[in-house]
């Protein structure tokens, strides 16, 4: 989902992660999907640069 910045600021709460995944290991699938989503976020890169 790609939103204009002003609309993205209106979002509240955790994101919904919907998709088709494996029938086994759903918890691990969800964790990987969330981690990949976070690593693509601008704030993730900024935090990593500050920590270095």
TORTOR-471117 format. One record per atom (N, C-alpha, C): residue number from 0; residue in three letters; atom name; z, x, y. Coordinates in Angstrom, 3 decimals. Layout:
N
+-----+--------+-------+----------+----------+----------+
! num ! residu ! atome !        z !        x !        y !
+-----+--------+-------+----------+----------+----------+
! NUM !    ALA !    CA !        Z !        X !        Y !
...
+-----+--------+-------+----------+----------+----------+
# end
This chain:
52
+-----+--------+-------+----------+----------+----------+
! num ! residu ! atome !        z !        x !        y !
+-----+--------+-------+----------+----------+----------+
!   0 !    UNK !     N !    0.000 !    0.851 !   -1.166 !
!   0 !    UNK !    CA !    0.000 !    0.000 !    0.000 !
!   0 !    UNK !     C !    0.000 !    0.900 !    1.233 !
!   1 !    UNK !     N !   -0.899 !    0.631 !    2.113 !
!   1 !    UNK !    CA !   -0.969 !    1.392 !    3.360 !
!   1 !    UNK !     C !   -0.788 !    0.406 !    4.505 !
!   2 !    UNK !     N !    0.216 !    0.663 !    5.319 !
!   2 !    UNK !    CA !    0.516 !   -0.211 !    6.449 !
!   2 !    UNK !     C !    0.435 !    0.572 !    7.747 !
!   3 !    UNK !     N !    0.123 !   -0.107 !    8.835 !
!   3 !    UNK !    CA !    0.243 !    0.541 !   10.135 !
!   3 !    UNK !     C !    1.719 !    0.904 !   10.355 !
!   4 !    UNK !     N !    1.973 !    1.954 !   11.099 !
!   4 !    UNK !    CA !    3.337 !    2.443 !   11.280 !
!   4 !    UNK !     C !    4.273 !    1.363 !   11.821 !
!   5 !    UNK !     N !    3.822 !    0.553 !   12.774 !
!   5 !    UNK !    CA !    4.703 !   -0.474 !   13.341 !
!   5 !    UNK !     C !    5.108 !   -1.506 !   12.286 !
!   6 !    UNK !     N !    4.213 !   -1.838 !   11.383 !
!   6 !    UNK !    CA !    4.540 !   -2.789 !   10.312 !
!   6 !    UNK !     C !    5.427 !   -2.140 !    9.253 !
!   7 !    UNK !     N !    5.197 !   -0.881 !    8.961 !
!   7 !    UNK !    CA !    6.008 !   -0.172 !    7.971 !
!   7 !    UNK !     C !    7.465 !   -0.101 !    8.420 !
!   8 !    UNK !     N !    7.703 !    0.020 !    9.709 !
!   8 !    UNK !    CA !    9.080 !    0.071 !   10.227 !
!   8 !    UNK !     C !    9.823 !   -1.244 !   10.029 !
!   9 !    UNK !     N !    9.108 !   -2.333 !    9.822 !
!   9 !    UNK !    CA !    9.731 !   -3.641 !    9.623 !
!   9 !    UNK !     C !   10.240 !   -3.835 !    8.196 !
!  10 !    UNK !     N !    9.797 !   -3.017 !    7.261 !
!  10 !    UNK !    CA !   10.202 !   -3.171 !    5.868 !
!  10 !    UNK !     C !   11.671 !   -2.821 !    5.695 !
!  11 !    UNK !     N !   12.361 !   -3.572 !    4.885 !
!  11 !    UNK !    CA !   13.777 !   -3.346 !    4.601 !
!  11 !    UNK !     C !   13.990 !   -3.409 !    3.093 !
!  12 !    UNK !     N !   14.964 !   -2.662 !    2.622 !
!  12 !    UNK !    CA !   15.316 !   -2.708 !    1.209 !
!  12 !    UNK !     C !   14.460 !   -1.779 !    0.371 !
!  13 !    UNK !     N !   14.785 !   -1.698 !   -0.898 !
!  13 !    UNK !    CA !   14.024 !   -0.811 !   -1.787 !
!  13 !    UNK !     C !   12.620 !   -1.344 !   -2.032 !
!  14 !    UNK !     N !   11.685 !   -0.440 !   -2.254 !
!  14 !    UNK !    CA !   10.318 !   -0.882 !   -2.524 !
!  14 !    UNK !     C !   10.199 !   -1.451 !   -3.935 !
!  15 !    UNK !     N !    9.315 !   -2.378 !   -4.081 !
!  15 !    UNK !    CA !    9.009 !   -2.895 !   -5.417 !
!  15 !    UNK !     C !    7.976 !   -1.966 !   -6.040 !
!  16 !    UNK !     N !    8.219 !   -1.564 !   -7.251 !
!  16 !    UNK !    CA !    7.256 !   -0.726 !   -7.962 !
!  16 !    UNK !     C !    6.744 !   -1.548 !   -9.130 !
!  17 !    UNK !     N !    5.593 !   -2.125 !   -8.944 !
!  17 !    UNK !    CA !    4.965 !   -2.923 !   -9.984 !
!  17 !    UNK !     C !    3.817 !   -2.131 !  -10.579 !
!  18 !    UNK !     N !    3.596 !   -2.334 !  -11.812 !
!  18 !    UNK !    CA !    2.466 !   -1.654 !  -12.427 !
!  18 !    UNK !     C !    2.477 !   -1.845 !  -13.922 !
!  19 !    UNK !     N !    1.481 !   -1.313 !  -14.533 !
!  19 !    UNK !    CA !    1.373 !   -1.364 !  -15.978 !
!  19 !    UNK !     C !    1.823 !   -0.012 !  -16.494 !
!  20 !    UNK !     N !    2.770 !   -0.028 !  -17.368 !
!  20 !    UNK !    CA !    3.302 !    1.217 !  -17.900 !
!  20 !    UNK !     C !    3.451 !    1.136 !  -19.399 !
!  21 !    UNK !     N !    4.033 !    2.170 !  -19.949 !
!  21 !    UNK !    CA !    4.209 !    2.205 !  -21.399 !
!  21 !    UNK !     C !    5.225 !    1.165 !  -21.856 !
!  22 !    UNK !     N !    5.092 !    0.720 !  -23.097 !
!  22 !    UNK !    CA !    6.047 !   -0.257 !  -23.627 !
!  22 !    UNK !     C !    7.367 !    0.411 !  -23.992 !
!  23 !    UNK !     N !    7.340 !    1.681 !  -24.253 !
!  23 !    UNK !    CA !    8.558 !    2.425 !  -24.526 !
!  23 !    UNK !     C !    8.837 !    3.387 !  -23.382 !
!  24 !    UNK !     N !   10.101 !    3.660 !  -23.126 !
!  24 !    UNK !    CA !   10.448 !    4.611 !  -22.074 !
!  24 !    UNK !     C !   10.234 !    4.078 !  -20.670 !
!  25 !    UNK !     N !   10.447 !    2.788 !  -20.480 !
!  25 !    UNK !    CA !   10.194 !    2.186 !  -19.176 !
!  25 !    UNK !     C !   11.084 !    2.780 !  -18.075 !
!  26 !    UNK !     N !   12.356 !    3.087 !  -18.405 !
!  26 !    UNK !    CA !   13.243 !    3.677 !  -17.396 !
!  26 !    UNK !     C !   12.700 !    5.009 !  -16.896 !
!  27 !    UNK !     N !   12.225 !    5.842 !  -17.802 !
!  27 !    UNK !    CA !   11.662 !    7.137 !  -17.400 !
!  27 !    UNK !     C !   10.373 !    6.942 !  -16.608 !
!  28 !    UNK !     N !    9.555 !    6.001 !  -17.014 !
!  28 !    UNK !    CA !    8.318 !    5.706 !  -16.287 !
!  28 !    UNK !     C !    8.631 !    5.306 !  -14.845 !
!  29 !    UNK !     N !    9.614 !    4.423 !  -14.677 !
!  29 !    UNK !    CA !    9.993 !    3.960 !  -13.347 !
!  29 !    UNK !     C !   10.510 !    5.117 !  -12.498 !
!  30 !    UNK !     N !   11.351 !    5.972 !  -13.083 !
!  30 !    UNK !    CA !   11.895 !    7.124 !  -12.336 !
!  30 !    UNK !     C !   10.773 !    8.069 !  -11.880 !
!  31 !    UNK !     N !    9.833 !    8.339 !  -12.761 !
!  31 !    UNK !    CA !    8.709 !    9.218 !  -12.391 !
!  31 !    UNK !     C !    7.863 !    8.583 !  -11.297 !
!  32 !    UNK !     N !    7.600 !    7.282 !  -11.417 !
!  32 !    UNK !    CA !    6.799 !    6.589 !  -10.394 !
!  32 !    UNK !     C !    7.494 !    6.647 !   -9.043 !
!  33 !    UNK !     N !    8.803 !    6.443 !   -9.020 !
!  33 !    UNK !    CA !    9.546 !    6.484 !   -7.757 !
!  33 !    UNK !     C !    9.571 !    7.904 !   -7.188 !
!  34 !    UNK !     N !    9.783 !    8.896 !   -8.034 !
!  34 !    UNK !    CA !    9.796 !   10.280 !   -7.556 !
!  34 !    UNK !     C !    8.435 !   10.674 !   -6.985 !
!  35 !    UNK !     N !    7.363 !   10.295 !   -7.665 !
!  35 !    UNK !    CA !    6.020 !   10.602 !   -7.149 !
!  35 !    UNK !     C !    5.781 !    9.923 !   -5.805 !
!  36 !    UNK !     N !    6.231 !    8.680 !   -5.675 !
!  36 !    UNK !    CA !    6.086 !    7.956 !   -4.406 !
!  36 !    UNK !     C !    6.858 !    8.667 !   -3.294 !
!  37 !    UNK !     N !    8.085 !    9.084 !   -3.593 !
!  37 !    UNK !    CA !    8.902 !    9.767 !   -2.590 !
!  37 !    UNK !     C !    8.299 !   11.113 !   -2.189 !
!  38 !    UNK !     N !    7.799 !   11.864 !   -3.165 !
!  38 !    UNK !    CA !    7.230 !   13.186 !   -2.854 !
!  38 !    UNK !     C !    5.993 !   13.095 !   -1.959 !
!  39 !    UNK !     N !    5.341 !   11.950 !   -1.933 !
!  39 !    UNK !    CA !    4.170 !   11.762 !   -1.081 !
!  39 !    UNK !     C !    4.551 !   11.297 !    0.326 !
!  40 !    UNK !     N !    5.817 !   10.978 !    0.535 !
!  40 !    UNK !    CA !    6.266 !   10.483 !    1.833 !
!  40 !    UNK !     C !    6.438 !   11.637 !    2.825 !
!  41 !    UNK !     N !    6.146 !   11.360 !    4.083 !
!  41 !    UNK !    CA !    6.269 !   12.373 !    5.125 !
!  41 !    UNK !     C !    7.706 !   12.908 !    5.217 !
!  42 !    UNK !     N !    8.688 !   12.027 !    5.099 !
!  42 !    UNK !    CA !   10.068 !   12.464 !    5.238 !
!  42 !    UNK !     C !   10.475 !   13.417 !    4.127 !
!  43 !    UNK !     N !    9.903 !   13.284 !    2.926 !
!  43 !    UNK !    CA !   10.239 !   14.180 !    1.813 !
!  43 !    UNK !     C !    9.856 !   15.621 !    2.177 !
!  44 !    UNK !     N !    8.649 !   15.783 !    2.704 !
!  44 !    UNK !    CA !    8.159 !   17.106 !    3.101 !
!  44 !    UNK !     C !    9.025 !   17.677 !    4.212 !
!  45 !    UNK !     N !    9.402 !   16.860 !    5.165 !
!  45 !    UNK !    CA !   10.237 !   17.327 !    6.285 !
!  45 !    UNK !     C !   11.598 !   17.766 !    5.778 !
!  46 !    UNK !     N !   12.196 !   17.028 !    4.863 !
!  46 !    UNK !    CA !   13.490 !   17.399 !    4.305 !
!  46 !    UNK !     C !   13.391 !   18.711 !    3.510 !
!  47 !    UNK !     N !   12.327 !   18.855 !    2.746 !
!  47 !    UNK !    CA !   12.134 !   20.077 !    1.960 !
!  47 !    UNK !     C !   11.986 !   21.290 !    2.878 !
!  48 !    UNK !     N !   11.273 !   21.128 !    3.983 !
!  48 !    UNK !    CA !   11.106 !   22.236 !    4.917 !
!  48 !    UNK !     C !   12.428 !   22.609 !    5.570 !
!  49 !    UNK !     N !   13.256 !   21.625 !    5.882 !
!  49 !    UNK !    CA !   14.569 !   21.903 !    6.483 !
!  49 !    UNK !     C !   15.484 !   22.604 !    5.515 !
!  50 !    UNK !     N !   15.393 !   22.250 !    4.235 !
!  50 !    UNK !    CA !   16.267 !   22.840 !    3.230 !
!  50 !    UNK !     C !   15.874 !   24.282 !    2.898 !
!  51 !    UNK !     N !   14.620 !   24.642 !    3.162 !
!  51 !    UNK !    CA !   14.150 !   25.991 !    2.807 !
!  51 !    UNK !     C !   14.647 !   27.051 !    3.769 !
+-----+--------+-------+----------+----------+----------+
# end
